[in-house]
Every structure is written in C-alpha cells, then in structure tokens.
Amino acid sequence: MQQITIRGLDPAVEKKIRNIARHQNKSINQVIKEIIHKEFRRDHAPASSLAALAGGWTRDEADAFEQAIASCEQIDEEMWK
C-alpha cells in the first residue's frame, strides 16, 4: 500500500488526533485511518444503526413506510383475552 503524507494540518486538528491516539492507546496512523474509513463508509455502507437513518427519508418515503407498517399497528383483541 502506498504512503500518504498530510502537510499543513491545522495545529488544533493535529492536537485532537494526537489526544485521541493517546487516550485510545492507538497509533496516530490508526486514528487517521479510522477517521477516513468512517467518512467514506457513510456514503456507501448500509446504516449500522437507526441514528444513521434519522432525517434521511423524504416525506414520501416516510409516508410509504408508515403505510407499509400500518397493519402492524392493529391490535388483535382475541390474542389478548
């Protein structure tokens, strides 16, 4: 794998990266790789939690979802006797 050099990094950003590495007992390289992977995975991977979906639907998509699960909202009175 080729090497990438980052020049001109804002000192405050560098300090944060170093602090994360120190607190997580990881190398600076590993922390930066995780940040990069997290950023690029966001656009291509399926959501790993519902938080990633929050606010991501259009009104039409949300309405379609609500309509699709409407039958799940019905209570079967006979089951609860």
N, C-alpha and C positions, 0 to 999 in steps of 0.2 A: 504494500500500500504506500502511496506517495505521501510525502510530508507537506503540511500546510503551515505557513508562518503568518501570524497575525501581527501587523505593525500598527502603531498609532492608536492602540486601545486606550480608551478613556481610563485614567488612573482610578477613578471610583469603581468602574466596572471590574478592572483587574483586582482591586482590593476585595470586592464581593466574591469573585471567583476563588481567590486565594482563601478567603474565610470559609466558603462552602467546602472547599477541598480539605481544609484543616479540620473542620467540625465533623465531616463525614469520613475522615481518615481515608481520603482518596487522592489520587494524583490530580494535578491541575488539568492534565490531558484528559483524564477520565471525566471530570466535571464538564469540561467544554464539549466533549463528545456527547454526553448525556443531554446537554442543553440543545445541541444541534439536532440530535435524533428526535428529541421531544418536539422541536419546532417543525420538522419535516413530516413526522408521523401524524401530526394533527390533520394535515390535508388529505392523507391517503389511507389511514387505517380506520377500521370501524371504531365507533365510540367504545371506550373501555368503561365508561360509567354514564349514568344518566345526566350528570353535570355537563358532560360534553355536548349533550343534545339540547340543553336548556336554551331556549330562544333561537334554535336553529331551524324551526319549521316556519313555513309561510302560513298564513291564516287558512288557506285552502287545505294544506297538508294537515294542519291541526284539526280542522273540521272533519276531514276524511278519517283521521284516526279516531276521533270521538264517535263517529258514526259506526266505524268498524267494531268498536268495543261496547257499543250500546247494549247488545244482548247480554254482556257480562254484568251489566248493572241491574238486571232483573232478578228479583228475589223469588225463588221457588218456595212458596208458602208451605207446600206439602213436605219439603225436606226439613223444615224447622218445627214440625209437630212432634 
